[in-house]
Amino acid sequence: MSLCLRRKSVRKFLDSKVSDDMIERLMMSAMQAPSARNQQPWRFIVIKNPELLEKLGGISKGAWPLKEAPLGILTMIDLPEGGREAMCPQDLAASTQNILLEATHQGLGAVWIGVYPLEDRMEKVKEIVGLDKDDQPFSLVAVGFPESKNQHVTYRYDPARVQVIE
Ligand SMILES: Cc1cc2nc3c(=O)[nH]c(=O)nc-3n(C[C@H](O)[C@H](O)[C@H](O)COP(=O)(O)O)c2cc1C
């Protein structure tokens, strides 16, 4: 089964640490994502600190998986000089998805916690992590070893949503 078809959101984790080697491979995959004009408008903060993860888990109703995770990855928009701002959300979304797929590949579980473009969440993240006022947090990913061995995926393929033009 392909990685894309095996990936699913994992929100509960075992109490085991993710090694630095695994984290580096997550970061390599994040930076291997496609981006408009290859502008790579990103920066990442790896968060292992339990107190910080606890606080980040409170930025929204759905952010709680961070409280249980041994690792959080904050993705941030970091536009290079002359880069195209309009494409940044797509670039960062591709990068976030790469983290999720690499996590699946490594037998880890992960879930995307939405931040951008919701101002209140972005502000909370900036305050908790101690970022500059102009920084642009994009997403958080909670990562860890899945609590449940049952990684059953429900398939959503619906041919009716596909139009073919010949
Ligand atoms: C932009 C975005 C924001 C999301 N935010 C959250 C979130 O805050 N909390 C959460 O538990 N899941 C979040 N998710 C995960 C979705 O709930 C999940 O992908 C969806 O329910 C489909 O389930 P699956 O990932 O297991 O296929 C988010 C996903 C995306 C793409």
Ligand as a Chemical Component Dictionary entry (heavy atoms), coordinates in Angstrom:
data_LIG
# 
_chem_comp.id                   LIG 
_chem_comp.type                 NON-POLYMER 
_chem_comp.pdbx_formal_charge   0 
_chem_comp.three_letter_code    LIG 
# 
loop_
_chem_comp_atom.comp_id 
_chem_comp_atom.atom_id 
_chem_comp_atom.alt_atom_id 
_chem_comp_atom.type_symbol 
_chem_comp_atom.charge 
_chem_comp_atom.model_Cartn_x 
_chem_comp_atom.model_Cartn_y 
_chem_comp_atom.model_Cartn_z 
_chem_comp_atom.pdbx_ordinal 
LIG C1  C1  C 0 -5.318  22.492 7.396  1  
LIG C2  C2  C 0 -5.599  21.368 8.363  2  
LIG C3  C3  C 0 -5.832  21.654 9.675  3  
LIG C4  C4  C 0 -6.081  20.630 10.607 4  
LIG N1  N1  N 0 -6.233  20.933 11.921 5  
LIG C5  C5  C 0 -6.419  19.949 12.824 6  
LIG C6  C6  C 0 -6.502  20.257 14.219 7  
LIG O1  O1  O 0 -6.394  21.407 14.638 8  
LIG N2  N2  N 0 -6.668  19.222 15.085 9  
LIG C7  C7  C 0 -6.766  17.917 14.651 10 
LIG O2  O2  O 0 -6.913  17.032 15.494 11 
LIG N3  N3  N 0 -6.691  17.587 13.320 12 
LIG C8  C8  C 0 -6.509  18.578 12.414 13 
LIG N4  N4  N 0 -6.373  18.271 11.083 14 
LIG C9  C9  C 0 -6.449  16.861 10.644 15 
LIG C10 C10 C 0 -7.816  16.549 10.000 16 
LIG O3  O3  O 0 -8.815  16.547 10.998 17 
LIG C11 C11 C 0 -7.732  15.193 9.296  18 
LIG O4  O4  O 0 -6.738  15.239 8.305  19 
LIG C12 C12 C 0 -9.054  14.785 8.663  20 
LIG O5  O5  O 0 -10.019 14.581 9.661  21 
LIG C13 C13 C 0 -8.935  13.526 7.810  22 
LIG O6  O6  O 0 -8.470  12.455 8.588  23 
LIG P1  P1  P 0 -7.117  11.675 8.227  24 
LIG O7  O7  O 0 -5.989  12.681 8.313  25 
LIG O8  O8  O 0 -6.986  10.608 9.282  26 
LIG O9  O9  O 0 -7.220  11.141 6.858  27 
LIG C14 C14 C 0 -6.115  19.277 10.158 28 
LIG C15 C15 C 0 -5.863  18.996 8.808  29 
LIG C16 C16 C 0 -5.581  20.019 7.925  30 
LIG C17 C17 C 0 -5.249  19.678 6.481  31 
# 
loop_
_chem_comp_bond.comp_id 
_chem_comp_bond.atom_id_1 
_chem_comp_bond.atom_id_2 
_chem_comp_bond.value_order 
_chem_comp_bond.pdbx_ordinal 
LIG C1  C2  SING 1  
LIG C2  C3  SING 2  
LIG C2  C16 DOUB 3  
LIG C3  C4  DOUB 4  
LIG C4  N1  SING 5  
LIG C4  C14 SING 6  
LIG N1  C5  DOUB 7  
LIG C5  C6  SING 8  
LIG C5  C8  SING 9  
LIG C6  O1  DOUB 10 
LIG C6  N2  SING 11 
LIG N2  C7  SING 12 
LIG C7  O2  DOUB 13 
LIG C7  N3  SING 14 
LIG N3  C8  DOUB 15 
LIG C8  N4  SING 16 
LIG N4  C9  SING 17 
LIG N4  C14 SING 18 
LIG C9  C10 SING 19 
LIG C10 O3  SING 20 
LIG C10 C11 SING 21 
LIG C11 O4  SING 22 
LIG C11 C12 SING 23 
LIG C12 O5  SING 24 
LIG C12 C13 SING 25 
LIG C13 O6  SING 26 
LIG O6  P1  SING 27 
LIG P1  O7  DOUB 28 
LIG P1  O8  SING 29 
LIG P1  O9  SING 30 
LIG C14 C15 DOUB 31 
LIG C15 C16 SING 32 
LIG C16 C17 SING 33 
# 
